[in-house]
Amino acid sequence: MSAEDLLQHLELGDLIEFRRLIGTRIAYTHWAVYIGEMDNDHFAVHLSTEASDFGIENKTEIRSKLTLNGSSAHVRSDPISYIAAGCQCRINNSLDCRRKPFAPMIIFERAIYRLGDDGYNLIYNNCEHFVKECRYGSRESHQATIITSLGVGLAVGVVSASFSVAVFGGLCGYGLLQTKNTIQRNIPKIASAFF
């Protein structure tokens, strides 16, 4: 829905997913944590540059400017309407079914505490990692898993010179990364069972 329509449904600590388009297709999603209303405007904290997610005004420029350690992105707070920039958005607390989120005020404090932090990395420290760490204490990014899996598949394809082997390699990479994420999510539970 539009950012304006979303505002009436937001609760403190909700994760907001913004659909970013290149042309008419979804290219990626940008993520933010809702921190409430201030001065008659609704704000969220996100990992971004001053201008936009990757410091580019025109999303068609993304291919030339996106890099793994790419930008001067830092954790910042902006009005949701500014972050949305006309894109569709939704509340996405999808990990709530597997992970217990922190209390809303704790999520707020975790997000505010990180204001000004930088160190953006597409694979290890992107906007999705940031918001999920604030809400759940777990750094996860479905987008990064997919990108890494595609890289594994491409590498396997180059080495084997076979499209079917490349697809198989990418799927195996995706499965391994999902397994790694599951193990990382459950390590605190396993450790607490022993102590």
Beta strands, then each sheet from edge to edge (+ up, - down):
strand 1: 15-22
strand 2: 25-38
strand 3: 41-48
strand 4: 74-79
strand 5: 89-91
sheet 1: 4+ 3- 2+ 1- 5+
end
